Amino acid sequence: MDISFQMRQNEVIAIIGASGAGKTSLLRVVNRLDEPSGGEMIIDGKDYRDIEPVELRRQAGLVMQKAVLFPGSVADNIRFGPAQRGINLEVNEITQLLERVGLAGFAERDTANLSGGEAQRVCLARALANQPKLLLLDEPTSALDEDSRAGVEALLEEIIREQHIPCLWVTHQISQAARMANRVLVMDKGRLVKDGPVDEVLNAQSMVR
Amino acid sequence: MLSQWFADEFSLGIAQAAVAAVILLLFAFVLTRIKINLFKEILIAMVRSLAQIVAVGSVLIVILNGPILVGGLVLLGMMISAAVTAARRVKGIPGAQRAAFLSIVLGSGTVVGLMTFLGVIEWKLESIIPVGSMMINGGMNSCALALERFRAEIQSHTDQIEARLALGAEPKAATDGYVRAAFQASMIPRIDSMRSLGIVWIPGLMSGMILAGSSPLYAGIYQFVVMAMLFISSGVSALISVALVQSGIFSEADQLILRSNNEIQVRAR
């Protein structure tokens, strides 16, 4: 993978490209689940290797394609991130987070009994519980059926807009990119082939099609 | 019948081995008649096992008459060989060999040391070497089982572990549950064999003591003592081995490096 770009505060960047283009790898490197073979990443003027991986990951909330929940209750899952820093979330904080993602009353539900859409909402609430400074979304709706997809997408759009969280959003859907992003990165075979404002890049893309 | 013909123990032993070997070969021959062709393997295994055990017997004659330090060296040799055997079963876990060696040394070493000090094992080579070798063997089995299970747990829960890491969990917190699961799984055979002791099986040590003329009651009680020691040394080995490799499956930047082969291929595409 060979990629270079800058991201500004409050920017929502959509990343598009064929599968295997390196979109997921890019998010994994930013979250430092994988190590880049070279190059550098600067966050607020600081080399990201100088930030403790644990701290970096907390600040870069990652929502993966597949909703991976831990065994136990929904509330246990929400509590997990803050608990790693010794913070015990209050019941009302959990309630608020769940209301935020449209799952009021789900706190004590067993994660084994959730639908795909509900599980993905819990993943999002769980990432938000860490109060991330950046959201990394890896096609969070691609594994969902049509109904839950629309719901989760609307929710994500709302949260990003309201909370002004900068966001790297890997998506297949050009329409979604057009609605949400300020900027689009197009990747192909591990390289960045286009980087620009939404209209410009997407118009060029649709002309290619 | 044989003992009437052979006066001394050595020639009696040879005669008994010959009878056992002939019957075993007959059985192998019968197998070939029903198209199960294991004759060559059985023959090789038989000759090997006989040669090995005779060699061990001869070495033991020399060792048991030597100084106690020799016993220590013999046990050390066994521990190294046990560690190599255990680690061979779990290729792919970084540091498995070192972890296996340390855990077997600590597990069997502590038990043999403590029990000898307390007088449960007699302070003579005839006791220390056989009991020590049983502890090492137990430690080896549990350590291999625990490491193997740990690897399987990690490889089948990669996404759970990475989800925990991504939420800011330390590697230890992300994998402690799998350490516990691996340890518990490795202890199941030990618990089962303790539970069924005497009902399902009469173990080798007890049978041996009875054959050698001990009272069956004392032989039974001593067998329990050995089982308890075996449980402790196996448990200590299993726990230490998994705890030692736990951090080794992560890179310096807390990235999970132990993955299933499948996944590596998928992600490399």
Interface residues (C-beta under 8 A of the other chain):
Chain A: G20 N31 R32 L33 D34 E35 R49 P53 V54 E55 R57 R58 G61 L62 M64 K66 V68 F70 F80 G81 Q84 R85 R126 A127 N130
Chain B: D159 Q160 E162 A163 R164 L165 A166 L167 G168 A169 E170 A173 S251 A253 D254 Q255 L256 R269
